[in-house]
Amino acid sequence: MGKKILLVLVLFIVLLQTINAQNEKNFFFSSGGAFNKTSETIRVGWINDFGIIKNNNVYKLGLITQLYTNNAESLSESVKISGTHLGYGKILPSAKKWLSFELKSDLNIQHFKSVWNSNLYNKELQQYQEYEYKLGETIVDLSAGYGLRINATKRFFISQSFTGGVYYSRINSDELSPGAPEIPDGDLDFRAYGNTGLQWSVQLGLGFVFGK
């Protein structure tokens, strides 16, 4: 967990340095829930972002915490930090200062893992033995859509968005017990979806602006 947080901070610093400091910009923190749906699986997560608004461009970087999923082996990590969120958006100001629209894109990179036991037959001992295995999934999704921002006050805002796009998923397994038979990854595929496919997401959150 500590390495993940350090990596996010380093990436955020790099993001700050890539933006021209000559123009006015505002920093913000946002936090909210996200409902994600693939063909047969749902995930509910919580995303905490740090970001910059500059010339109506929005840059975000944060952490994803999975709260719930119906996806088999990922259930054991339903309340742990699961990955990183990167976002970019373009704000389209409206005639009303309290409301603004955003064209946005999101990139989420998550990893889920679980440890499980299996009873397999040992030919040398002519008996069943219990072995421990580690199973992991890395899933990346890229999406684009719209966002709405309600400026409740000068500092606080409420945001809502809908995005849709594609995902890529990969699984791998490792033997943890000494002498455990090797099992092909395909035999342990717990997913209700394939390696690639379509997905969509709805988000709702609150934010605080630190700028002028």
N, C-alpha and C positions, 0 to 999 in steps of 0.2 A: 504493500500500500504506500509506503514511504517513497519508493522509487517512482511510482506512478505520479504522485503529487509533485515530486521534484521535476519529473519530465514535463508536466503541464506548466509549471512555473518557468522553466527554461524556454519552452515553446512560446509562452506568452511574452516573455522579454524579447525574444527574437521578433515576434509580431509587432511589438511596440517600436522597435528600431527600424523596421522596414517602412514605417509610415512617415511621410514628410512632416516635420515638426513646425513648419512655417505657418500652417493654417490652423484655425481654431478647431479643437476637438474636445469631446466629452468622454469621460470614462463611466462605465456603468457595471453593476452587478445584477444578474437576473437569476431567478430560481423558479422552477415549475415542473409540472408533471407532463409526461409524454406517453401517449398510447400508440403502439406500433403494431401493425397487422401484416402478416404474410399470408400465404395461401391457407395454411392450416394452423398457424401459431400466432398467439398474441403475447406482447410484452408490455408491461407497464413500468416505466422508469421515472427517475427524478434527475433533472439536469441542472447543475449549478455552473453558470457561465460568468467569466469576466470578459469585458469587451470595450470597444472604442467606437464612437460615432464621429465620423469626420466627413464633412461635405456630403452629408446624407448617405454615406457608405457605412455599413455596420460590419464590424469584424468581431467574432466571438470565439472563445476557446474555453472549454470546461470539462467537467467530469460527469459521467453517467453512473447512477446507482440503480440497479435493477430492483424493483419492489415486488413484482409478481410476473410469472410466466406459466403457461401450461405446457411448456416444452420439456417433457421428460427429464433428462439428466441435468438440465439447468435449474431445476427446482431447488436444489440444495444451496444455490447461491442467490436466492431471491432477494436478499437484503444486503448485498455486498457491492462495492464499486466494481463495475463491469467494463468500463472503457472510457474513451475520450470523444468529445464532441467538438467539431470545427464548423463554424458557420460564417456565411457572408450574405449580406443583404443590401438592397438599394431602397432607401426610403423615398416615397412619393408623397410630399407634403400636400395636405388638403387645405381648403379654405378655412377650416376650423382648426384652431391651434390644439384643441384637445384630442384630435384624431389624426392619425397618419397611417398610410398604407405602405407595405413593404413587399418587394419581390425578393425572395430569399432562396438560399440553397444550404443544405446541411450534409456533412460527412460524419458518420458515426463508425467508430472502430471499437468492437467489443470482444472480450474473450471470456468463455465460460469453461469451468473445469469441475470434475467430480472424481471421487475415488470410490471404487466399488469392489466387492468380492465375488468370486465365481468358483464354483466347485467343478473341477475338471478331472478326468480319469488319468492317473499316472500308470503307464504300462509297466514300468520297472517295478514299482511297488504293488501293482495290481490292486489299486484302491483309489478312491476319490480323495483329492486334496483341495484345500481352499487356497486360492491365490488372489493377490490384490493387484488391481489395475488402475491406471489413471487415464481418464478420457477427457479430451478438451475440444472445444469448438471456437474458431475465430470467425467472426462475421463482420463484414463491412457493408454499409449501405449508403448510397448516395441519392439524394432527392432534391427536388425543387418545388416551389409553390408560392403561396401568398402569406402575408402576415398582417395583422391589425394591431395597432398600438393606441391605447387610450391613456392620455396623459392626465392622470387624476390630479396631480399637482405639478409644480415645476420640477420636483425631484422624483416623484413616484409615478410609475406607469404600470398598466396591465396589458399583457400581450396575449394574443391568440393566433395560431397559425395552422395551416394544413399543407402538407407536402407529400409528394409521391415520387417513386423512382425505382431503382433496382438494388439488389443485394448480391453479395458473393459470400458463400459459406464454405469452410473447410474444417474437417475433423481429423484428429489424430489420437492414437492411443499408445501407452507405454506400460511395460510390465514393471511393477514395483517389488514383487516378491522374487527372491533369488530362485532361478530355475523355472520360473513360470513360462508355460508355453506361449509362443507368440501368436497373437490373434490378429488377422487382417482388419484394417480400419473399417472396411466395408461390412464386416460381420457385426460391427458394434454401432452401426449407423442408427441413432435413436431419433433422427430428425423426421418431422412430418413434411418436410419440403426438400427440394433438391439443392444442388450447389449454387444455382443462380435462379433468379426469379424477380417478381414484382413485389413491392411493398408500399405501404402508405402510413402516414403518422399524423396525429393531431396533438398539439401542444397548447398548454395554458399556463401562464406564469405571471410573476410580479417582478418589478425591477426598480432599481434606485440609481439615479444619475449623480455622478460626483463633479461634473464640470461646472462651468460658469452658469 
